[in-house]
Amino acid sequence: MRRITGKTKDATLIEMTNTADAHVEDGFAVLTGYRKTFLADNNGLLSSSDRGTPLPGHQETDKLEQSKDSVYFQDGVRRIDFVLSYVDDKDGDKKAERRRAFEANLENSGLMLETEDKLESDDRKTYYLKIHAPWEVLATYADVLKIKVPFKPSDIPKGRDAPLQWLTKPFRLPPEIMKPDPDYFTAPFDKSKADFFLIKDKETFFPPSTRNRIVYYILTRCPYYKEDRKEKDKTGIKRLLSNGTYTSAYPLHDCRYWKKAKETQCESERYHLYKHWARFLCFYKEQPLNLIRKYYGEKIGIYFAWLGFYTEMLFFAAVMGVICFVYGLLSYDDNITSKEICNPNIGGKIVMCPLCDKKCTYWKLNSTCLSSWQAHLFDNEGTVFFAIFMGIWVTLFLEFWKRRQARLEYEWDLVDFEEEQQQLQIRPEFELKCTTKRRNRITQELEPYLPFTSKCARFCVSGAIVLFWTCLIVACVMGVIAYRLAVYAAFASLMKDSPTNKIQLVGSLINPQLATSVTASCINFVIILILNFLYEYVAIWITDMEIPKTHLEYENKLTTKMFMFQFVNYYSSCFYVAFFKGKFVGYPGNYTYMFGSQLRNEECAPGGCLIELTTQLVIVMAGKQLVGNIQEALLPLLRNWWISRKGRSHPEGRYSRWEQDHDLQNFSQFGLFYEYLEMVIQFGFITLFVASFPLAPLLALFNNILEVRVDAWKFTTQFRRPVAAKARNIGAWKDILNVVAILSVVTNAFIMAFTSDMIPRLVYLYAYHPGEKATMEGYINNSLSVYEINELHIQNRADIEEHPAWTNITTCRYRDYRYPPGHERQYTHTMQFWHILAAKMAFIIIMEHVVFVVKFFVAWLIPDVPSEVKARIKRERYLVQEYLHTYEVEKLKLQLSQSFCVTAETTSLLPSSPNKHEVLSECI
């Protein structure tokens, strides 16, 4: 093994530890400052390079010092596949011993190492260990991991160009960016059949993403104990990072993002991604998914494919939402209900009962004129259509995504990929904490396991903690409700109908209901942000306490807990306004109070609670997107400015590629988790409560257009290059999206029935309107009941001593359908109330059944896998079998021919061989 421990201008490139290192081991050559030697491997394959020819663009390092901004070893030939960094500290001896053992075992596994001395680093204290995987190692582990590689160019004809394709030309990227590799038929790599595959150059046969994936696979399984001490718990780079032996481990970016690499053999894919994908000016362009997958791996590629498809589908929802909003604007003048509320002769003469005890006074109905007009923008006939449309849109989105995903699985060679094979590995934390062992029935080896009693105890404790934090969210929501009830009285007392009050102008624009709703929504959003910060740590702590056995189990458990916390945290206030506020108020003389306190339950305004739900949704959703974009864009922008300044201030030959990447942020294993979580929470906002705010998809569309480019910019400029990982779908998030989609149909049906005022208006229009012509005139008077003020309890009566104008009134109105005073069934529900309730339940049942029937029909009508993809998969499998069969037959013929020739030659050496010439002629 060769180790570079430092560099001087005249230093020898490769320092041999002993003379035995100069020979060829395991079928691969020791590389020097020249090109790789002409050497045959175990399969008889030869490299195409000349032995002594210098590599283009490289100088001999003993004559000219090489630039450090490179992805190659100092010889300029061996590519750096991974980098480990470490520093000397107080516990140096113990950590140094671990490093020596670990690096020795890496060498024994076939990897090549090269160390950069700390004196060569920018901070003068960090060592960098560069790792290279030679062909023999790559071939061995590609066989183990069943990595698919090309064996034959694809002969499937490409689809015809779509008509009017020139219209989409401005949105397209160059073909070499969209498809960086030609189309091939692929098969799992088999080291014993290496000549079966299309290997033109062993150095470039495996792309860098595959190389760093293989090296990381070795690093996670390489022990750091000596051969004479078998301690299985001392294994893997993850533990060495956790105990501080190494400070970081990462693969390298191939170049700086703002300029191409100087090495002609370097791909400069990072530069192309930044130029065509990560810049915001490319927001209208398609995403180079194949290049993203090639550079970052399938797991990150599938995320951006899903995010891009989600954004595309949002366009249609946004267009329909804008149409519904425009319909509300166009029908503004036809809103008879709001005209009656604002009319001084109708709404101005209707005296409403106090909305709170003591401090609240009587009020005129026309004081809610503005909010009634605002409610009409979102609460109209078009809203019903839009709610049904969104229920169908969700189904189309999920079904078409399955088809897009199936196509990507084929194009990215994920059809036969079994995620469990890679993610069902036992977590090192599980092995460390579970000291009890039992024999595996299959492998017959002792392995750690968690006893059933311990598992149950941990599950119960975890469930109790989750329940406690969920109750804490509900308590916060109840606190906000108490705030709304208490502060409403304060706003009502400030915005009194007094001609001498200086706040009269403000009071005409912002009534107590709107002021309370806005401030309560803002406070609720601040509480959400605070709880979000806490829940992240709580969810991780609970999941760690449960000690999941595998990485897949850990990720699924954390996903479930985090989404449940976020679901309750973000949506609880919207659920309260939509389904509880104004539903359990009672009536004058028999009000209901919150938990036996002196705070009366909130009432809805005469225009309904929908406008308050809209306010709540807009503040929480828009606020979340605004804060998220500030965190994702503005804060990293400052960091990027500093790193770019540092990079540009250093001489290009001195600021090494490994140091540049070391200064970037580490992409943690939860990086994609938070990206998915953010989008799924947004998906809940635009589906669960979209009936109250048709413009929600438009806000989400604008946010996601920015989100795609911000995430691309972060991956390209802010993060170290993540280890390439495979994934054939979006994982547990798919099931969560399905649950949210089904729940959204129910919530929107209930919003239209119980939160919106649509059903009561339709019942009045077609059953209770006066006269022969169906009209909404008189609806306001019909929807308000009458109560005798003298019958009010003392605690419910308003203090009217300061308001002589109210002393002459004898009755007040309230929002309900009850018989008036003096009726034999006074203050009980009228028949119209039961008709409206029956209509609401009928609407819910009909809407749910219609949407669900359409959903299931669409799901049945649209196959999950396109027929074209099915045909290609079958053809590729057929060709793999056909070509492998032909290959095996030809190989067998060649072996038989060679053995026959050897036998013939042996026979020819015998004296008196009568058939010598005949045998030789057959061999020839």
VENJO-V387301 format. One record per backbone hydrogen bond with DSSP energy under -0.5 kcal/mol. CO is the residue of the C=O (numbers start at 0). NH is the residue of the N-H. E is the energy in kcal/mol with one decimal. If there is no record, write none. Layout:
co nh e
CO NH E
CO NH E
This chain:
co nh e
0 16 -0.6
2 4 -0.7
3 114 -1.0
7 10 -1.3
12 14 -0.5
13 15 -0.7
14 2 -1.0
17 20 -1.7
18 21 -1.4
19 22 -1.1
24 27 -1.8
27 24 -1.0
28 30 -0.5
36 38 -1.2
38 46 -0.8
40 43 -1.7
44 40 -1.5
52 34 -1.1
54 57 -2.0
59 62 -1.8
59 63 -2.1
67 69 -2.3
67 656 -1.9
70 79 -3.2
72 75 -2.0
77 72 -3.2
78 80 -0.8
81 130 -2.7
82 249 -2.2
83 128 -3.9
84 246 -2.8
84 247 -1.1
85 126 -3.2
88 91 -1.3
90 94 -1.8
91 95 -3.1
92 96 -2.0
93 97 -1.7
94 98 -2.6
95 99 -2.6
96 100 -2.2
97 101 -2.9
98 102 -3.1
99 103 -2.0
100 104 -2.0
101 105 -1.9
102 106 -2.2
103 107 -2.2
104 108 -1.4
105 110 -1.8
106 109 -1.6
109 133 -0.5
111 131 -2.8
113 129 -3.5
114 116 -0.6
115 127 -1.5
116 119 -1.5
117 120 -1.3
124 87 -0.6
124 126 -0.5
126 85 -1.8
127 115 -3.0
127 129 -0.7
128 83 -2.6
129 113 -1.9
130 80 -2.9
130 81 -1.3
131 111 -3.0
131 133 -0.6
133 137 -2.3
134 138 -3.1
135 139 -1.9
136 140 -2.4
137 141 -2.2
138 142 -1.5
139 143 -1.6
140 144 -2.9
141 146 -2.1
146 188 -2.6
148 186 -2.2
149 197 -1.8
151 184 -3.6
154 156 -0.5
161 164 -1.1
163 166 -1.6
164 167 -1.3
165 168 -0.8
167 170 -1.3
168 171 -1.5
170 285 -2.3
173 176 -1.4
173 177 -2.1
174 178 -2.8
182 153 -2.2
184 150 -2.6
184 151 -1.3
186 148 -2.4
189 192 -1.4
190 193 -1.1
192 195 -2.2
193 196 -1.2
196 198 -1.8
197 199 -0.9
200 203 -0.9
200 204 -1.1
201 205 -0.6
204 206 -0.6
206 209 -0.6
206 210 -2.2
207 211 -2.8
208 212 -1.4
209 213 -2.2
210 214 -2.5
211 215 -2.2
212 216 -1.8
213 217 -1.8
214 218 -2.7
215 219 -2.3
216 220 -0.5
217 220 -1.1
217 221 -1.1
218 236 -1.0
221 235 -2.7
225 228 -1.7
228 230 -1.1
229 231 -0.5
230 233 -1.8
232 234 -1.3
233 223 -2.1
235 239 -1.2
236 240 -2.1
237 241 -2.1
238 242 -2.2
239 244 -1.5
239 245 -1.6
240 243 -0.8
247 84 -2.1
249 82 -2.0
250 720 -0.5
255 258 -0.9
262 265 -1.2
267 271 -1.5
268 272 -2.4
269 273 -2.2
270 274 -2.5
271 275 -2.5
272 276 -1.5
272 277 -1.8
273 278 -0.9
278 281 -1.6
279 282 -1.8
281 284 -2.0
286 288 -2.1
287 291 -2.4
288 292 -2.8
289 293 -2.1
290 294 -2.2
291 295 -3.1
291 296 -0.6
292 296 -1.6
295 724 -0.5
296 300 -1.9
297 301 -2.8
298 302 -1.1
299 303 -2.0
300 304 -2.0
301 305 -2.3
302 306 -2.8
303 307 -2.4
304 308 -2.2
305 309 -2.8
306 310 -2.1
307 311 -2.1
308 312 -2.4
309 313 -1.8
310 314 -0.9
311 314 -0.8
311 315 -0.6
312 315 -0.6
312 316 -1.4
313 317 -3.0
314 318 -2.3
315 319 -2.1
316 320 -2.4
317 321 -2.5
318 322 -2.1
319 323 -2.2
320 324 -2.2
321 325 -2.8
322 326 -2.3
323 327 -1.8
324 328 -1.8
325 329 -2.9
326 330 -2.1
328 331 -1.4
330 333 -0.6
331 334 -1.2
333 335 -1.6
334 338 -1.7
335 339 -2.3
336 340 -1.9
337 341 -2.5
338 342 -1.5
339 346 -1.5
342 345 -1.3
342 346 -1.1
342 347 -2.1
345 348 -0.9
345 349 -0.6
346 349 -0.5
346 364 -0.9
346 365 -1.3
348 350 -0.7
349 351 -0.5
349 364 -1.9
350 812 -2.5
351 362 -1.3
356 358 -2.5
357 798 -1.5
362 351 -3.5
363 366 -1.5
364 367 -1.9
365 368 -1.4
367 371 -1.8
368 372 -1.7
369 373 -2.4
370 374 -2.4
371 375 -1.4
372 376 -0.9
373 376 -0.7
373 377 -0.6
374 377 -0.9
374 378 -2.3
377 379 -0.7
379 382 -1.2
379 383 -0.7
380 383 -0.6
380 384 -1.1
381 385 -2.4
382 386 -2.4
383 387 -1.9
384 388 -2.6
385 389 -2.6
386 390 -1.5
387 391 -1.6
388 392 -2.9
389 393 -2.3
390 394 -1.0
391 395 -2.4
392 396 -2.8
393 397 -2.3
394 398 -2.7
395 399 -2.8
396 400 -1.7
397 401 -1.6
398 402 -1.5
399 403 -2.5
400 404 -3.1
401 405 -2.4
402 406 -2.1
403 407 -2.2
404 408 -2.6
405 409 -1.7
406 410 -2.6
407 411 -2.7
408 413 -3.6
408 414 -0.7
409 412 -1.4
413 416 -0.8
416 418 -0.8
417 420 -1.1
417 421 -0.6
418 421 -1.0
418 422 -2.5
419 423 -2.0
422 550 -0.7
422 551 -1.7
424 550 -0.9
426 430 -1.8
427 431 -2.1
428 432 -2.3
429 433 -2.0
432 434 -1.1
435 448 -2.2
437 446 -2.6
439 443 -2.1
444 439 -2.9
446 437 -2.3
448 450 -0.6
450 454 -2.4
451 455 -2.6
452 456 -2.3
453 457 -2.4
454 458 -2.3
455 459 -2.5
456 460 -2.4
457 461 -2.6
458 462 -2.7
459 463 -2.4
460 464 -2.2
461 465 -2.6
462 466 -2.5
463 467 -2.3
464 468 -2.6
465 469 -2.2
466 470 -2.5
467 471 -1.9
468 472 -1.7
469 473 -2.1
470 474 -2.7
471 475 -2.2
472 476 -2.4
473 477 -2.6
474 478 -2.2
475 479 -2.1
476 480 -2.3
477 481 -2.6
478 482 -2.1
479 483 -2.5
480 484 -2.3
481 485 -2.6
482 486 -3.2
483 487 -1.6
484 488 -0.8
485 489 -0.9
486 490 -2.7
487 491 -2.7
488 492 -2.1
489 493 -1.6
490 494 -2.3
492 495 -0.5
495 497 -2.1
497 500 -1.5
500 503 -1.3
502 506 -2.8
503 507 -1.6
504 508 -0.8
505 508 -0.8
505 509 -3.0
508 510 -0.6
510 514 -2.5
511 515 -2.5
512 516 -2.4
513 517 -2.6
514 518 -2.1
515 519 -2.5
516 520 -2.2
517 521 -2.1
518 522 -2.4
519 523 -2.5
520 524 -2.1
521 525 -2.0
522 526 -2.2
523 527 -2.2
524 528 -2.1
525 529 -2.1
526 530 -2.8
527 531 -2.4
528 532 -1.7
529 533 -1.4
530 534 -3.0
531 535 -1.6
532 536 -0.8
533 537 -2.3
534 538 -3.0
535 539 -1.6
536 540 -2.5
537 541 -2.8
538 542 -2.4
539 543 -2.5
540 544 -2.0
541 545 -1.6
542 546 -0.6
542 547 -0.6
543 546 -0.8
548 426 -2.8
549 553 -2.2
550 554 -2.6
551 555 -2.3
552 556 -2.3
553 557 -2.4
554 558 -2.4
555 559 -2.3
556 560 -2.3
557 561 -2.8
558 562 -2.4
559 563 -2.1
560 564 -2.6
561 565 -2.8
562 566 -3.0
563 567 -2.2
564 568 -2.6
565 569 -3.0
566 570 -2.1
567 571 -1.4
570 574 -2.7
571 575 -2.1
572 576 -2.1
573 577 -2.4
574 578 -2.6
575 579 -2.1
575 580 -2.6
579 582 -1.9
579 583 -0.7
584 591 -2.0
586 589 -3.1
589 586 -0.7
591 600 -2.0
592 594 -0.7
592 595 -0.9
593 596 -2.1
597 599 -0.7
598 593 -2.5
601 581 -1.2
604 607 -2.8
608 612 -2.1
609 613 -2.5
610 614 -2.2
611 615 -2.5
612 616 -2.6
613 617 -2.7
614 618 -2.3
615 619 -2.2
616 620 -2.6
617 621 -2.3
618 622 -1.9
619 623 -2.2
620 624 -2.2
621 625 -2.4
622 626 -2.7
623 627 -2.6
624 628 -2.3
625 629 -2.0
626 630 -2.4
627 631 -2.3
628 632 -2.5
628 633 -0.8
629 634 -1.9
632 636 -1.5
633 637 -1.3
634 637 -0.5
634 638 -1.4
635 639 -3.1
636 640 -2.1
637 641 -1.8
638 642 -2.5
639 643 -2.8
640 644 -2.2
641 645 -2.3
642 646 -3.0
643 647 -2.8
644 648 -1.8
645 649 -1.4
650 653 -1.9
650 654 -1.9
652 67 -1.6
653 655 -1.2
655 659 -2.4
656 660 -2.0
657 661 -1.5
658 662 -1.6
660 663 -1.0
664 719 -2.8
665 667 -1.0
667 670 -1.6
669 673 -1.8
670 674 -1.1
671 675 -2.8
672 676 -2.3
673 677 -2.1
674 678 -1.8
675 679 -2.6
676 680 -2.3
677 681 -1.7
678 682 -2.4
679 683 -1.9
680 684 -1.7
681 685 -2.0
682 686 -0.6
683 686 -0.6
683 687 -2.7
683 688 -0.5
684 688 -0.9
688 691 -1.6
689 692 -1.0
692 695 -2.2
694 698 -2.0
695 699 -2.5
696 700 -2.3
697 701 -2.3
698 702 -2.3
699 703 -2.6
700 704 -2.3
701 705 -1.5
702 706 -2.6
703 707 -2.7
704 708 -1.0
705 709 -2.6
706 710 -3.0
707 711 -2.2
708 712 -2.7
709 713 -2.5
710 714 -2.6
711 715 -2.1
712 716 -2.6
712 717 -0.6
713 717 -1.9
713 718 -1.9
717 664 -2.6
720 250 -0.8
724 298 -2.8
729 732 -1.1
730 733 -1.5
731 735 -1.6
732 736 -2.6
733 737 -1.8
734 738 -2.1
735 739 -2.6
736 740 -2.4
737 741 -2.1
738 742 -2.6
739 743 -2.2
740 744 -1.0
741 745 -1.1
742 746 -2.6
743 747 -2.4
744 748 -1.6
745 749 -2.2
746 750 -2.5
747 751 -2.4
748 752 -1.6
749 753 -3.3
749 754 -0.8
750 754 -1.1
750 755 -3.1
751 758 -0.6
754 608 -0.7
754 609 -0.7
756 760 -1.5
757 761 -2.3
758 762 -2.7
759 763 -2.1
760 764 -2.6
761 765 -2.2
762 766 -1.6
762 767 -0.8
763 767 -1.1
763 768 -1.2
772 774 -0.6
775 778 -1.8
777 781 -1.7
778 782 -2.1
779 783 -0.7
780 783 -0.5
782 815 -1.0
784 813 -1.7
786 788 -0.5
786 811 -2.1
787 790 -1.3
788 791 -1.9
792 795 -0.9
792 796 -1.0
793 796 -0.7
796 357 -0.7
797 799 -1.1
799 802 -0.9
802 805 -1.8
803 806 -1.4
805 808 -1.0
809 788 -2.5
809 789 -0.5
811 786 -2.4
812 352 -2.8
813 784 -2.8
813 815 -1.0
815 817 -0.6
816 829 -1.9
818 826 -2.3
819 822 -1.5
822 825 -1.6
824 827 -1.7
827 818 -2.4
829 833 -1.1
830 834 -2.1
831 835 -2.7
832 836 -2.5
833 837 -2.5
834 838 -2.4
835 839 -2.4
836 840 -2.4
837 841 -2.5
838 842 -2.5
839 843 -2.4
840 844 -2.4
841 845 -2.8
842 846 -3.2
843 847 -2.5
844 848 -2.3
845 849 -2.8
846 850 -2.7
847 851 -2.9
848 852 -2.6
849 853 -2.4
850 854 -2.8
851 855 -2.8
852 856 -2.4
853 857 -2.9
854 858 -2.8
855 859 -2.1
856 860 -2.6
857 861 -2.5
860 862 -0.8
865 869 -2.2
866 870 -2.3
867 871 -2.0
868 872 -2.6
869 873 -2.3
870 874 -2.4
871 875 -2.7
872 876 -2.4
873 877 -2.2
874 878 -2.8
875 879 -2.5
876 880 -2.1
877 881 -2.7
878 882 -3.2
879 883 -2.4
880 884 -2.3
881 885 -2.4
882 886 -2.8
883 887 -2.7
884 888 -2.4
885 889 -2.6
886 890 -2.4
887 891 -2.4
888 892 -2.5
889 893 -2.4
890 894 -2.4
891 895 -2.6
892 896 -2.7
893 897 -2.8
894 898 -2.7
895 899 -2.3
896 900 -2.4
897 901 -2.5
898 902 -2.2
899 903 -2.3
900 904 -2.6
901 905 -2.3
902 906 -2.4
903 907 -2.2
904 908 -1.0
905 908 -0.6
906 909 -1.2
911 913 -0.8
912 915 -0.9
914 918 -2.3
915 919 -2.2
916 920 -2.2
917 921 -1.7
918 922 -2.1
919 923 -2.5
